[in-house]
Amino acid sequence: MTQVRRVPPRHELPEVDAAALEAARAGDRVVAAARELGAERWLRYLEPLPGRLRDDPLPDLRAAARLARAAYGPKDSVRDQLPAEVTEPFLDRIDRLSRAINRWEANRS
């Protein structure tokens, strides 16, 4: 018999939820900068992420964090078109979120 592990709702994971909300706020600033600077490509890529970071359940939240992290590629990076004062805090918050999710997964029993 296969056992299905229940994933708790985000509000039951305060560390993960708080990290996701911080990442969403930083994402709002990146989206605003992309809009202001006319970086349409990055705007299309990044615009859905703050909402996903605010609302997605845990499994989808990890995917949203991966998408956000992928914007910082070695050859094509959001850093190339948007100012560091918005891109670096977003990256930091995304990395914090990923670590919070990893800690929760490592400690769940």
One Martini backbone bead per residue (centre of mass of N, CA, C, O) as a GRO file, in nm:
protein
  109
    1MET     BB    1   0.096   0.037   0.023
    2THR     BB    2   0.049   0.367  -0.039
    3GLN     BB    3   0.179   0.657   0.103
    4VAL     BB    4   0.042   0.968   0.180
    5ARG     BB    5   0.170   1.287   0.208
    6ARG     BB    6   0.096   1.554   0.387
    7VAL     BB    7   0.048   1.890   0.304
    8PRO     BB    8   0.056   2.167   0.452
    9PRO     BB    9  -0.049   2.453   0.499
   10ARG     BB   10   0.109   2.750   0.504
   11HIS     BB   11   0.000   2.854   0.788
   12GLU     BB   12   0.164   2.597   0.925
   13LEU     BB   13   0.436   2.756   0.795
   14PRO     BB   14   0.575   3.031   0.905
   15GLU     BB   15   0.858   3.041   0.775
   16VAL     BB   16   0.769   3.001   0.482
   17ASP     BB   17   0.555   3.221   0.462
   18ALA     BB   18   0.737   3.462   0.533
   19ALA     BB   19   0.942   3.419   0.303
   20ALA     BB   20   0.736   3.446   0.073
   21LEU     BB   21   0.639   3.737   0.140
   22GLU     BB   22   0.914   3.871   0.111
   23ALA     BB   23   0.959   3.786  -0.183
   24ALA     BB   24   0.709   3.930  -0.295
   25ARG     BB   25   0.794   4.218  -0.221
   26ALA     BB   26   1.056   4.210  -0.388
   27GLY     BB   27   0.909   4.143  -0.654
   28ASP     BB   28   0.753   4.405  -0.679
   29ARG     BB   29   1.010   4.580  -0.724
   30VAL     BB   30   1.104   4.442  -0.984
   31VAL     BB   31   0.851   4.492  -1.150
   32ALA     BB   32   0.854   4.800  -1.128
   33ALA     BB   33   1.129   4.835  -1.268
   34ALA     BB   34   1.056   4.701  -1.535
   35ARG     BB   35   0.833   4.898  -1.603
   36GLU     BB   36   0.994   5.166  -1.585
   37LEU     BB   37   1.229   5.054  -1.799
   38GLY     BB   38   1.097   4.865  -2.028
   39ALA     BB   39   1.129   4.545  -1.948
   40GLU     BB   40   0.928   4.336  -2.098
   41ARG     BB   41   1.045   4.054  -2.068
   42TRP     BB   42   1.075   4.066  -1.755
   43LEU     BB   43   0.789   4.136  -1.693
   44ARG     BB   44   0.658   3.877  -1.802
   45TYR     BB   45   0.820   3.684  -1.618
   46LEU     BB   46   0.778   3.830  -1.320
   47GLU     BB   47   0.478   3.919  -1.266
   48PRO     BB   48   0.358   3.636  -1.142
   49LEU     BB   49   0.537   3.580  -0.885
   50PRO     BB   50   0.424   3.736  -0.639
   51GLY     BB   51   0.149   3.590  -0.637
   52ARG     BB   52   0.264   3.307  -0.600
   53LEU     BB   53   0.419   3.369  -0.333
   54ARG     BB   54   0.150   3.436  -0.176
   55ASP     BB   55  -0.053   3.167  -0.275
   56ASP     BB   56   0.095   2.918  -0.299
   57PRO     BB   57   0.146   2.616  -0.245
   58LEU     BB   58   0.414   2.444  -0.159
   59PRO     BB   59   0.480   2.293  -0.428
   60ASP     BB   60   0.447   2.562  -0.602
   61LEU     BB   61   0.652   2.738  -0.452
   62ARG     BB   62   0.907   2.599  -0.546
   63ALA     BB   63   0.860   2.661  -0.846
   64ALA     BB   64   0.861   2.969  -0.818
   65ALA     BB   65   1.149   2.988  -0.707
   66ARG     BB   66   1.286   2.866  -0.954
   67LEU     BB   67   1.197   3.080  -1.154
   68ALA     BB   68   1.329   3.317  -1.012
   69ARG     BB   69   1.621   3.200  -1.017
   70ALA     BB   70   1.638   3.178  -1.337
   71ALA     BB   71   1.681   3.496  -1.381
   72TYR     BB   72   2.002   3.422  -1.284
   73GLY     BB   73   2.175   3.367  -1.524
   74PRO     BB   74   2.485   3.342  -1.682
   75LYS     BB   75   2.374   3.464  -1.976
   76ASP     BB   76   2.075   3.539  -1.858
   77SER     BB   77   1.997   3.837  -1.676
   78VAL     BB   78   1.832   4.059  -1.479
   79ARG     BB   79   2.094   4.219  -1.409
   80ASP     BB   80   2.132   4.348  -1.705
   81GLN     BB   81   1.850   4.550  -1.669
   82LEU     BB   82   1.849   4.573  -1.358
   83PRO     BB   83   1.885   4.690  -1.057
   84ALA     BB   84   2.049   4.589  -0.771
   85GLU     BB   85   1.841   4.713  -0.557
   86VAL     BB   86   1.629   4.475  -0.663
   87THR     BB   87   1.770   4.201  -0.741
   88GLU     BB   88   1.923   4.117  -0.479
   89PRO     BB   89   1.688   4.099  -0.274
   90PHE     BB   90   1.531   3.888  -0.431
   91LEU     BB   91   1.741   3.667  -0.430
   92ASP     BB   92   1.767   3.647  -0.125
   93ARG     BB   93   1.464   3.570  -0.072
   94ILE     BB   94   1.460   3.317  -0.244
   95ASP     BB   95   1.683   3.167  -0.090
   96ARG     BB   96   1.537   3.169   0.182
   97LEU     BB   97   1.295   3.010   0.090
   98SER     BB   98   1.441   2.753   0.001
   99ARG     BB   99   1.559   2.694   0.282
  100ALA     BB  100   1.289   2.669   0.432
  101ILE     BB  101   1.185   2.433   0.268
  102ASN     BB  102   1.421   2.241   0.321
  103ARG     BB  103   1.390   2.230   0.627
  104TRP     BB  104   1.107   2.117   0.634
  105GLU     BB  105   1.168   1.858   0.471
  106ALA     BB  106   1.394   1.748   0.665
  107ASN     BB  107   1.186   1.761   0.939
  108ARG     BB  108   0.981   1.579   0.841
  109SER     BB  109   0.766   1.287   0.969
   0.00000   0.00000   0.00000
